[in-house]
């Protein structure tokens, strides 16, 4: 309906239809949608199966492992992942984290990550020779790293490809949802999951409930994956 309203407005501006007709079209309401989409998510077994597909020695496999580990293990958005730099990987309170991520609405957050995520990052950095800048880079057909970082669409394509390999239609946001589902199933608190995901209501939740981020018992510690 939004597209139709815009089309009617453009048609009126160009003299194809009367302005009152365009105005009438603009007043037509869309169909009310009740509830929310359930979406897809991985089980523990499916997540482990997907990560196991990246166990190869090629640079592409190592990069893809980092990509999937951070989506499943930290619940990042694909836009956040494509903008991630080596400087974001840092330590706080004795554990490795993604520090000062900029999410929706330019909100900053810090996300704890499981040890297997850090291990995948170390293997990728060691093999690729990257020392600064974007963490995820394009890998050409000769299995060589280029200077260009991955785009959100490239991240999407990688996830779809590995999803197809395990016979599951899945997108990056489904892996973010998988992070939340698995963490909650593992008894992580909803408030701590919200902090890791950086949802728009996190500041309100912290203000009203007074929760602080628990670095000793983070959501990623409850995923139940053996990697």
N, C-alpha and C positions, 0 to 999 in steps of 0.2 A: 504493500500500500504506500509506503514511503516513496518508492520509485515512481509509482503511478501519480502521486500528488506532485512530485517534482516535474514529471513529464507534462502534466496538465498546466503547471505554471509556465514552463518553457513554451508550450504551445500557445498560451494566451499572450505571452510577451512577443511572440513572432506573428501574431495575427491569425493563427489557424483556428482558434476557437474563441468564443466570447469570454470576457473576463468573469462574468457571473457564473458561467458554466464551470470555469476553472476553480472559482471560489467554492462552488457546490461540491466539486470533486474533492477539494481540500478538506471539506468538513466531514467526509466519509470516514468513519472510525474503523480501525482494524479489528479483526476477530480477537476477542479477549482470550489470552492463554492462561490456563489454570495450572498451578504447580510448576515444577522445574524439570528439565531433562535429567535423566539419571546418568547418562554418559557411560563410558567404558572404563574399566580398570583391570589391572593384572592381578592374578593370584600370586602367592609367593612362588609357586612352582613355575608359572609363566614368566615372572620377572627373572628368576634364576636361569631359565632356559634362554631368554633373550640375551642376558648378559654373557652366558656361556658361548654364544655365537661370535663374540668379539675376542676370543682367546688366541687369535693368530698373532704371528710375529711381524706382520706388515705394519707400516706406519698408519695406513688407513684403518686397520683393525684396532690399533692402539688409540687412535683418535676417536673412533666410534665408541670404544669402550668408555672413554672419559665422558663423551656426550651422553650415553645412556646412563652411566653411573650417576651423573649429576642431576639428570632429570628424575630418575627413580629414587636416588638416595637423598636428594635435597629439595625436590619439588619445585625446581626453577621453571619459570616461563621460558619459552624458546627465545624470546627477544632478550631476556636477561642473559641467557646462556651464550647467545651470539656476541654480546657485548662484554662478556667476562674476560678479565685480563689476569695475568700471572700475579699482579700486585693484589688482587682480591683474595688470593689464597694466603692466609696468615694464621697465626696462633693466638688464641685467647684462653686464659686459664688452663693452659697445658693441653688444649685440644685444637685440631685444625678446623678452620672455619672459612667461610666466604664472607669477607668483611666489607661492610659499606656498599652493599648492592643497591642500585637505584632501580626501584620498581615502578609500578603505575602511580601516576600523580607525583613523580619524583620523590617518593618516600624511600628513605634509607632503612635498610635492615641488615642484620648479620645472621648468617645461617650456618649452624653446626653441620659437619659432614662426617659420615662414618669412615672408619679407617680404610675400607676398600675403595672409597672414592679417592682418597689421598694417594693410595698406592697406584691407582690407574693414572692419576695426574703425573706422578713421579716417573712412571714408565714412559709415558708419552713425551714429557719434557726431555728425559734422558735420550730417547731415540731420535727426536726431531731436532734437538739442539736449540729450541726456542728459549730465550732468556728474558724477554720482556714483551710487552704488548699483548695482543689478543691471545687467549689460551688456545682456542680452537681455530685451526687454519685449514684452508683447502689443501687437498692432496691430489696431485695430478695422476694421469694414467700410468706414469712411470714410478708411482709410489714415492714421489718427492713432494715435500711441503713447499707450498708457494707462500708468498708474503701476504696474500689476501685472507682476511678473516671469513668465517662462515656467516652467511646471512640467515635470518629466521627461516626463510624458505628452504635453505639447505639443511637446516636442522630438521625441519618437517619431513623432507624427503628421506633422510637417513632413518628416522623413526618408522616411517611407513614401510620402508624396505625391510627392516628387521622384523616388524610386525608380521609382514607377509611370510617371512621365513618360518615363523612359528604358527602360521595359519590364523592370525588374529588381525582384524582391522583396527588399527590404533593410531593415535596422533600424539604429539608432544604433550598436549594438555591432559590427555588420558594418563600419561605417566606421572604428571603432577598430581592428578587425582589418586593414582595408585599409591603414591607416597603418603598422602593423607589417610587413605583407607587402611593401608598396612600399618602405619604408625598408630592409628587409633585402635586397630585390632590388637596391637601389641601393648595396649594400655598407656600410650602416651596421652597426656592431658590435651583436651581440645584447645585450651588457651595457648599451650606451647606449640601446637601444630599451627595455629593461627599466626603466631609470631614467625615461624619458619616460612610460611606461605606468603606473609606480608599482605594479607587481605585488607581491604579498605577500612574495615571496622576495628583493626587491631588497636589503634590508639584509644578508641572508645572502650574497648574491652579492658585494656590495661588500666585506664582511668577509673572505671567503675568497680573492677574486681581487684585491682592492685596487684596483678600478677607481674612477676619479673621473669625474664628468660632464664631457664634452668640449663646451664651449660654442662652440668655434671650428669644430667639425665635428659638428654635432648630427644626430640621425636625420631631422628634418624637412628637412634640406638634401639628402637623398638620394631624395626622393619622385619626382623626374623629371616633375613637372607643369608645364605652361606655362599660367599663370593671368594 
